[in-house]
Amino acid sequence: MNGNVQLDRDALAAFCRKWRIRELSIFGSVLRDDFGPDSDLDFLVSFNPKAGWDLWDLVTMREDLISIVNRDVDIVVKEALRNPYRRKEILTHREIIHANNNWMGNKNNIILPM
């Protein structure tokens, strides 16, 4: 099935400001041919060092992201990636979409293949 997943730039930028996210990336099936209508979106986040979020904050953060992208999401915290193989795989194949309060790219919205 062909289609698109649209990521709203303004909503994601506001999300990053609210949660003090230094860098927001996507990774996983959304960047591959096996992404489908029931696939979740995998996000890699790196926080401002003074953010200080706990596990309950991550639950709320996930709910916020779900409401923005209208599908299930997984959040992985970059600094918590301990497995060197998984870390390398994610960092090698991710796409940074927001960094240091700047939107990466020239489009208002990012449209990802589905």
C-alpha positions in Angstrom: 0.0 0.0 0.0 1.3 3.5 -0.9 0.6 6.5 1.2 2.2 9.2 3.3 2.8 10.0 7.0 2.8 13.7 7.5 4.7 15.1 10.5 3.5 18.6 11.4 6.5 20.9 11.8 4.9 23.4 14.1 3.4 20.8 16.4 6.7 18.9 16.7 8.7 22.1 17.2 6.3 23.0 20.1 6.7 19.5 21.5 10.5 19.8 21.4 10.3 23.2 23.2 7.9 21.9 25.8 10.0 18.9 26.6 13.4 20.6 26.3 14.4 18.2 23.5 17.8 19.1 22.1 17.5 16.7 19.2 14.6 14.7 17.8 15.1 11.9 15.2 13.1 9.2 13.5 14.4 5.7 12.9 13.3 2.2 12.2 10.7 1.0 9.8 9.4 4.5 8.9 12.6 4.9 6.9 12.4 1.5 5.3 10.2 -0.3 2.7 8.6 -2.4 5.4 6.7 0.6 6.9 3.0 0.1 6.7 -0.4 1.5 7.9 -0.1 -0.3 11.2 3.5 0.5 11.9 4.5 2.7 14.8 6.9 5.6 14.6 10.2 5.3 16.4 11.6 8.5 17.8 15.1 9.1 19.3 15.3 12.0 21.7 18.2 13.8 23.3 17.3 16.2 26.1 18.7 19.4 27.3 20.9 18.5 30.2 18.7 20.4 32.7 15.5 18.7 31.6 15.4 16.2 34.4 12.5 14.1 33.2 11.4 10.9 34.9 9.6 7.8 33.7 6.2 9.3 34.2 7.2 12.3 32.1 8.2 9.9 29.3 4.7 8.4 29.4 3.1 11.8 29.1 5.6 12.7 26.3 4.6 9.5 24.4 0.9 10.5 24.7 1.7 13.9 23.4 3.6 12.5 20.4 0.7 10.0 19.7 -1.7 12.9 19.5 0.6 14.8 17.1 1.3 11.9 14.6 -2.0 10.0 15.0 -0.4 6.6 15.4 1.5 4.6 18.0 5.0 5.7 18.9 8.1 4.4 20.7 10.5 6.8 22.3 14.1 5.9 22.8 16.3 8.2 24.9 19.7 8.6 23.1 21.7 8.8 26.3 20.1 5.6 27.6 21.2 3.5 24.6 23.6 1.1 26.3 23.8 -1.7 23.8 26.6 -0.7 21.5 25.2 -2.7 18.5 21.7 -1.2 18.9 23.2 2.3 19.4 25.3 2.0 16.3 22.3 0.8 14.2 20.0 3.5 15.4 22.5 6.4 15.1 23.7 5.2 11.6 20.2 5.0 10.2 18.2 7.7 11.9 17.0 10.9 10.3 17.3 14.0 12.5 14.2 16.1 12.1 14.7 18.8 14.8 17.9 19.9 16.5 18.8 22.8 18.8 15.4 24.5 18.3 15.9 24.4 14.5 13.7 22.4 12.1 15.9 20.3 9.8 14.9 20.9 6.2 13.1 23.6 4.3 9.5 22.2 4.3 6.8 23.1 6.6 5.9 19.5 7.0 7.9 16.3 6.5 6.1 13.7 4.5 7.5 10.2 4.9 6.9 7.4 2.5 4.6 4.6 3.7 
